Structures are given as structure tokens and as C-alpha cells.
Amino acid sequence: MARIAGVNIPTNKRVLIALQYIHGIGSSKAKEIMEKVSLPESRRVSQLTDQEVLQLREVIDRDYIVEGDLRREVAMNIKRLMDLGCYRGLRHRRGLPVRGQRTHTNARTRKGPAKPIAGKKK
């Protein structure tokens, strides 16, 4: 099992798919990384040599913000918005949708399960 950026990537999958298990790497970045290291897309993680794994690790560490650093950066951005007291920060603080979605109905992912209100029944 190869360990890249602090994540054990699955051995039986293609490298292109396995790289996406790392937080911050999607399909387009995975393709970019594969081109930089010059690996064929059909290569599987179990077929990688130690040298290729090392190259992958170096490219990701040097050129991309992934895992803990990315999570920390996103959390700091949200905290900054909340401290500023801007509209988006207030929505984050209240646990409501941030990007303009309706809240009269739906928005249950952000608001949590519905709470019954006493005396509302007609």
C-alpha cells in the first residue's frame, strides 16, 4: 500500500483514481500529476515502483496544497469571514446556506433535522 501525503491510497485501483483519495486532488489535478510524472493512465498502484511513488510524492508536496494544509486554509478562510461579520460569515455562524439557496423549505443539510413548533398545527 502506497502512502502519499499522509493517505494510504488503495493498491488495486488505477493511479488516476487512487490519487483522488487525497483531499484536494480531483480528476483534473490527478491527470496533471500523472503527466508531470509521465505515467500511463492504465498503470495501477500495485505496479508502481518505489521510484515512481517517490516522484508522485515529490510532485504533490511541491506543487499542490492537499490534506491538512488545505483543510486548515479553508477553515481559516471561513473563520476570517465570520470575524469580519460579512453576510457570508453570518450565514456560516448561524449554520444556514451560504450561497443564496432558499430556506423556507429544504436547506435541511445545513439546518439539521426539522424541529416541531408547538401550536403550529391547524
MDAnalysis code that builds the backbone (N, CA, C; Angstrom):
import MDAnalysis as mda
import numpy as np

u = mda.Universe.empty(366, n_residues=122, atom_resindex=np.repeat(np.arange(122), 3), trajectory=True)
u.add_TopologyAttr("name", ["N", "CA", "C"] * 122)
u.add_TopologyAttr("resid", np.arange(1, 123))
u.add_TopologyAttr("resname", ["MET", "ALA", "ARG", "ILE", "ALA", "GLY", "VAL", "ASN", "ILE", "PRO", "THR", "ASN", "LYS", "ARG", "VAL", "LEU", "ILE", "ALA", "LEU", "GLN", "TYR", "ILE", "HIS", "GLY", "ILE", "GLY", "SER", "SER", "LYS", "ALA", "LYS", "GLU", "ILE", "MET", "GLU", "LYS", "VAL", "SER", "LEU", "PRO", "GLU", "SER", "ARG", "ARG", "VAL", "SER", "GLN", "LEU", "THR", "ASP", "GLN", "GLU", "VAL", "LEU", "GLN", "LEU", "ARG", "GLU", "VAL", "ILE", "ASP", "ARG", "ASP", "TYR", "ILE", "VAL", "GLU", "GLY", "ASP", "LEU", "ARG", "ARG", "GLU", "VAL", "ALA", "MET", "ASN", "ILE", "LYS", "ARG", "LEU", "MET", "ASP", "LEU", "GLY", "CYS", "TYR", "ARG", "GLY", "LEU", "ARG", "HIS", "ARG", "ARG", "GLY", "LEU", "PRO", "VAL", "ARG", "GLY", "GLN", "ARG", "THR", "HIS", "THR", "ASN", "ALA", "ARG", "THR", "ARG", "LYS", "GLY", "PRO", "ALA", "LYS", "PRO", "ILE", "ALA", "GLY", "LYS", "LYS", "LYS"])
u.atoms.positions = np.array([
    [0.852, -1.193, 0.000],
    [0.000, 0.000, 0.000],
    [0.892, 1.248, 0.000],
    [0.668, 2.129, -0.970],
    [1.454, 3.355, -1.083],
    [0.861, 4.431, -0.180],
    [1.746, 5.178, 0.453],
    [1.302, 6.258, 1.342],
    [1.795, 7.576, 0.760],
    [0.847, 8.402, 0.320],
    [1.176, 9.688, -0.287],
    [0.412, 10.774, 0.452],
    [1.100, 11.835, 0.856],
    [0.505, 12.978, 1.566],
    [-0.266, 12.541, 2.813],
    [0.238, 11.525, 3.488],
    [-0.392, 11.062, 4.723],
    [-1.641, 10.231, 4.520],
    [-1.885, 9.763, 3.273],
    [-3.078, 8.970, 2.971],
    [-2.635, 7.648, 2.356],
    [-3.189, 6.540, 2.873],
    [-2.934, 5.240, 2.253],
    [-3.834, 5.119, 1.033],
    [-3.239, 5.128, -0.157],
    [-4.069, 5.018, -1.357],
    [-4.239, 3.544, -1.707],
    [-5.435, 3.159, -2.194],
    [-5.732, 1.745, -2.446],
    [-4.817, 1.150, -3.528],
    [-4.382, -0.090, -3.326],
    [-3.395, -0.697, -4.212],
    [-3.986, -1.263, -5.491],
    [-5.226, -1.719, -5.464],
    [-5.757, -2.415, -6.632],
    [-6.388, -1.475, -7.662],
    [-6.451, -0.174, -7.406],
    [-7.052, 0.777, -8.336],
    [-5.997, 1.393, -9.246],
    [-6.481, 2.016, -10.343],
    [-5.562, 2.748, -11.209],
    [-5.065, 3.982, -10.457],
    [-3.850, 4.417, -10.776],
    [-3.224, 5.537, -10.066],
    [-4.084, 6.792, -10.202],
    [-4.674, 6.999, -11.406],
    [-5.516, 8.162, -11.670],
    [-6.676, 8.245, -10.675],
    [-7.277, 7.109, -10.358],
    [-8.410, 7.062, -9.415],
    [-7.903, 7.124, -7.976],
    [-6.828, 6.418, -7.694],
    [-6.303, 6.333, -6.324],
    [-5.831, 7.687, -5.808],
    [-5.279, 8.524, -6.698],
    [-4.816, 9.852, -6.276],
    [-5.976, 10.711, -5.776],
    [-7.180, 10.450, -6.257],
    [-8.344, 11.246, -5.871],
    [-8.804, 10.960, -4.443],
    [-8.202, 9.954, -3.802],
    [-8.492, 9.686, -2.388],
    [-7.830, 10.729, -1.499],
    [-6.894, 11.497, -2.060],
    [-6.221, 12.554, -1.309],
    [-7.086, 13.801, -1.368],
    [-7.386, 14.402, -0.216],
    [-8.208, 15.608, -0.146],
    [-7.507, 16.740, -0.884],
    [-8.179, 17.310, -1.876],
    [-7.608, 18.407, -2.634],
    [-7.163, 18.009, -4.027],
    [-7.256, 16.717, -4.354],
    [-6.921, 16.255, -5.702],
    [-8.164, 15.636, -6.323],
    [-8.616, 16.256, -7.406],
    [-9.742, 15.743, -8.173],
    [-9.243, 15.093, -9.449],
    [-10.162, 14.890, -10.400],
    [-9.787, 14.182, -11.620],
    [-8.815, 14.983, -12.480],
    [-9.027, 16.298, -12.618],
    [-8.147, 17.085, -13.481],
    [-6.745, 17.208, -12.888],
    [-6.644, 17.416, -11.572],
    [-5.326, 17.501, -10.936],
    [-4.613, 16.151, -10.973],
    [-5.373, 15.063, -10.847],
    [-4.772, 13.730, -10.918],
    [-4.163, 13.502, -12.303],
    [-4.879, 13.924, -13.356],
    [-4.340, 13.797, -14.719],
    [-3.074, 14.634, -14.882],
    [-3.102, 15.864, -14.342],
    [-1.934, 16.760, -14.385],
    [-0.717, 16.092, -13.741],
    [-0.922, 15.515, -12.563],
    [0.159, 14.867, -11.822],
    [0.708, 13.683, -12.612],
    [-0.204, 12.898, -13.204],
    [0.223, 11.739, -13.998],
    [1.085, 12.177, -15.178],
    [0.719, 13.312, -15.816],
    [1.502, 13.823, -16.945],
    [2.878, 14.308, -16.481],
    [2.920, 14.994, -15.320],
    [4.196, 15.503, -14.804],
    [5.168, 14.368, -14.500],
    [4.633, 13.275, -13.952],
    [5.476, 12.135, -13.591],
    [5.668, 11.211, -14.805],
    [4.919, 11.462, -15.873],
    [4.916, 10.686, -17.127],
    [4.613, 9.208, -16.885],
    [3.461, 8.974, -16.235],
    [2.949, 7.620, -16.032],
    [1.779, 7.400, -16.993],
    [1.629, 6.198, -17.535],
    [0.449, 5.923, -18.366],
    [-0.811, 5.838, -17.494],
    [-1.962, 6.216, -18.062],
    [-3.202, 6.243, -17.279],
    [-3.668, 4.853, -16.865],
    [-3.228, 3.831, -17.579],
    [-3.675, 2.467, -17.275],
    [-2.904, 1.838, -16.114],
    [-1.847, 2.480, -15.621],
    [-0.998, 1.927, -14.555],
    [-1.774, 1.838, -13.250],
    [-1.570, 0.720, -12.567],
    [-2.208, 0.514, -11.268],
    [-1.203, 0.782, -10.152],
    [-1.726, 1.077, -8.962],
    [-0.862, 1.424, -7.822],
    [0.051, 0.254, -7.473],
    [-0.453, -0.965, -7.566],
    [0.359, -2.143, -7.219],
    [1.536, -2.323, -8.170],
    [1.450, -1.761, -9.396],
    [2.522, -1.901, -10.384],
    [3.578, -0.798, -10.274],
    [3.366, 0.181, -9.392],
    [4.310, 1.300, -9.270],
    [5.599, 0.842, -8.598],
    [6.709, 1.390, -9.069],
    [7.987, 1.138, -8.406],
    [8.148, 2.156, -7.273],
    [9.098, 1.902, -6.397],
    [9.367, 2.827, -5.285],
    [9.777, 4.201, -5.812],
    [10.530, 4.207, -6.910],
    [10.978, 5.471, -7.514],
    [9.783, 6.296, -8.008],
    [8.801, 5.635, -8.630],
    [7.610, 6.332, -9.147],
    [6.760, 6.887, -8.005],
    [6.639, 6.108, -6.941],
    [5.893, 6.578, -5.763],
    [6.578, 7.801, -5.175],
    [7.898, 7.774, -5.120],
    [8.680, 8.902, -4.614],
    [8.479, 10.139, -5.486],
    [8.477, 9.949, -6.807],
    [8.240, 11.062, -7.733],
    [6.849, 11.658, -7.525],
    [5.836, 10.795, -7.389],
    [4.465, 11.267, -7.137],
    [4.429, 12.102, -5.865],
    [5.046, 11.582, -4.805],
    [5.081, 12.274, -3.520],
    [5.721, 13.659, -3.647],
    [6.844, 13.711, -4.345],
    [7.565, 14.980, -4.506],
    [6.752, 16.002, -5.285],
    [6.123, 15.569, -6.382],
    [5.320, 16.478, -7.210],
    [4.152, 17.030, -6.405],
    [3.479, 16.171, -5.659],
    [2.314, 16.614, -4.868],
    [2.763, 17.570, -3.766],
    [3.839, 17.240, -3.055],
    [4.325, 18.108, -1.977],
    [4.776, 19.468, -2.491],
    [5.415, 19.471, -3.673],
    [5.981, 20.704, -4.206],
    [4.931, 21.616, -4.840],
    [3.971, 21.047, -5.589],
    [3.099, 21.854, -6.448],
    [1.658, 22.021, -5.961],
    [1.225, 21.257, -4.982],
    [-0.188, 21.283, -4.606],
    [-0.370, 21.440, -3.101],
    [-1.463, 22.099, -2.722],
    [-1.855, 22.187, -1.315],
    [-2.901, 21.105, -1.095],
    [-2.595, 20.134, -0.247],
    [-3.501, 18.997, -0.044],
    [-3.647, 18.679, 1.441],
    [-4.626, 17.829, 1.726],
    [-4.898, 17.301, 3.062],
    [-4.934, 18.350, 4.174],
    [-4.103, 18.213, 5.199],
    [-4.170, 19.062, 6.397],
    [-4.001, 20.537, 6.109],
    [-3.060, 20.885, 5.224],
    [-2.831, 22.292, 4.888],
    [-4.055, 22.895, 4.224],
    [-4.668, 22.145, 3.302],
    [-5.853, 22.636, 2.592],
    [-7.028, 22.789, 3.558],
    [-7.242, 21.800, 4.400],
    [-8.339, 21.869, 5.387],
    [-8.139, 23.074, 6.316],
    [-6.898, 23.291, 6.740],
    [-6.588, 24.425, 7.622],
    [-6.850, 25.744, 6.914],
    [-6.450, 25.836, 5.651],
    [-6.644, 27.061, 4.879],
    [-8.128, 27.381, 4.691],
    [-8.927, 26.358, 4.370],
    [-10.370, 26.551, 4.197],
    [-11.006, 26.983, 5.514],
    [-10.612, 26.332, 6.617],
    [-11.152, 26.689, 7.933],
    [-10.794, 28.126, 8.308],
    [-9.563, 28.533, 7.983],
    [-9.138, 29.907, 8.270],
    [-9.920, 30.916, 7.435],
    [-10.194, 30.578, 6.172],
    [-10.992, 31.464, 5.316],
    [-12.394, 31.661, 5.882],
    [-13.005, 30.559, 6.342],
    [-14.345, 30.642, 6.924],
    [-14.304, 31.443, 8.216],
    [-13.295, 31.208, 9.049],
    [-13.152, 31.943, 10.312],
    [-12.983, 33.437, 10.047],
    [-12.203, 33.779, 9.007],
    [-11.992, 35.184, 8.636],
    [-13.326, 35.840, 8.249],
    [-14.133, 35.144, 7.471],
    [-15.441, 35.680, 7.074],
    [-16.331, 35.903, 8.299],
    [-16.274, 34.952, 9.240],
    [-17.095, 35.063, 10.444],
    [-16.629, 36.240, 11.308],
    [-15.321, 36.424, 11.418],
    [-14.780, 37.518, 12.225],
    [-15.104, 38.874, 11.619],
    [-15.091, 38.949, 10.296],
    [-15.420, 40.200, 9.612],
    [-16.872, 40.606, 9.836],
    [-17.725, 39.589, 10.008],
    [-19.148, 39.876, 10.186],
    [-19.847, 40.176, 8.871],
    [-19.268, 39.738, 7.750],
    [-19.919, 39.947, 6.462],
    [-21.083, 38.965, 6.337],
    [-21.870, 39.132, 5.292],
    [-23.079, 38.325, 5.122],
    [-22.751, 36.835, 5.098],
    [-21.752, 36.461, 4.308],
    [-21.374, 35.046, 4.232],
    [-20.911, 34.520, 5.581],
    [-20.190, 35.353, 6.340],
    [-19.725, 34.946, 7.658],
    [-20.882, 34.733, 8.625],
    [-21.883, 35.597, 8.550],
    [-23.064, 35.455, 9.412],
    [-23.814, 34.172, 9.078],
    [-23.925, 33.855, 7.783],
    [-24.613, 32.619, 7.376],
    [-23.858, 31.393, 7.905],
    [-22.528, 31.441, 7.845],
    [-21.735, 30.339, 8.401],
    [-21.971, 30.228, 9.898],
    [-21.982, 31.368, 10.590],
    [-22.142, 31.394, 12.045],
    [-23.488, 30.806, 12.457],
    [-24.535, 31.108, 11.679],
    [-25.881, 30.624, 12.006],
    [-26.177, 29.229, 11.477],
    [-25.272, 28.685, 10.686],
    [-25.470, 27.339, 10.149],
    [-26.517, 27.295, 9.059],
    [-26.633, 28.365, 8.290],
    [-27.597, 28.439, 7.201],
    [-26.860, 28.356, 5.864],
    [-27.585, 28.115, 4.761],
    [-26.922, 28.065, 3.455],
    [-26.240, 29.390, 3.135],
    [-25.052, 29.318, 2.554],
    [-24.219, 30.494, 2.344],
    [-24.400, 31.072, 0.948],
    [-24.781, 30.239, -0.011],
    [-24.735, 30.653, -1.415],
    [-26.090, 30.988, -2.026],
    [-26.980, 31.545, -1.234],
    [-28.209, 32.092, -1.792],
    [-29.345, 31.114, -1.985],
    [-29.258, 29.904, -1.427],
    [-30.339, 28.952, -1.587],
    [-31.528, 29.354, -0.725],
    [-32.713, 28.872, -1.098],
    [-33.899, 29.182, -0.312],
    [-33.873, 28.416, 1.011],
    [-34.492, 29.000, 2.040],
    [-34.520, 28.328, 3.337],
    [-35.941, 28.125, 3.853],
    [-36.948, 28.650, 3.127],
    [-38.338, 28.469, 3.570],
    [-38.661, 26.978, 3.617],
    [-38.298, 26.278, 2.564],
    [-38.354, 24.812, 2.565],
    [-36.943, 24.343, 2.238],
    [-36.708, 23.078, 2.359],
    [-35.389, 22.492, 2.060],
    [-34.310, 23.036, 2.998],
    [-33.074, 23.084, 2.582],
    [-31.919, 23.521, 3.386],
    [-31.726, 22.648, 4.627],
    [-32.215, 21.421, 4.595],
    [-32.136, 20.542, 5.762],
    [-30.708, 20.064, 6.029],
    [-29.873, 20.035, 5.019],
    [-28.485, 19.608, 5.233],
    [-27.786, 20.583, 6.158],
    [-27.979, 21.872, 5.936],
    [-27.334, 22.891, 6.770],
    [-28.074, 23.104, 8.094],
    [-29.403, 23.092, 8.054],
    [-30.182, 23.443, 9.248],
    [-30.364, 22.278, 10.215],
    [-30.157, 21.047, 9.737],
    [-30.349, 19.886, 10.584],
    [-31.788, 19.395, 10.502],
    [-32.136, 18.355, 11.263],
    [-33.497, 17.825, 11.198],
    [-34.548, 18.833, 11.662],
    [-35.739, 18.742, 11.090],
    [-36.806, 19.689, 11.399],
    [-37.213, 19.601, 12.865],
    [-37.407, 20.755, 13.486],
    [-37.828, 20.803, 14.884],
    [-39.309, 21.196, 14.914],
    [-40.135, 20.411, 15.560],
    [-41.561, 20.755, 15.607],
    [-41.810, 22.016, 16.450],
    [-42.752, 22.813, 16.030],
    [-43.096, 24.044, 16.758],
    [-44.457, 23.816, 17.416],
    [-44.546, 24.075, 18.727],
    [-45.778, 23.833, 19.459],
    [-46.873, 24.772, 18.994],
    [-48.095, 24.252, 18.844],
    [-49.252, 25.085, 18.484],
    [-49.283, 25.492, 17.017],
    [-48.527, 24.844, 16.177],
    [-48.469, 25.210, 14.754],
    [-49.547, 24.483, 13.953],
    [-50.046, 23.362, 14.477],
    [-50.979, 22.502, 13.726],
    [-52.316, 23.194, 13.502],
    [-52.849, 23.075, 12.297],
    [-54.177, 23.660, 12.016],
    [-55.214, 22.594, 11.813],
])
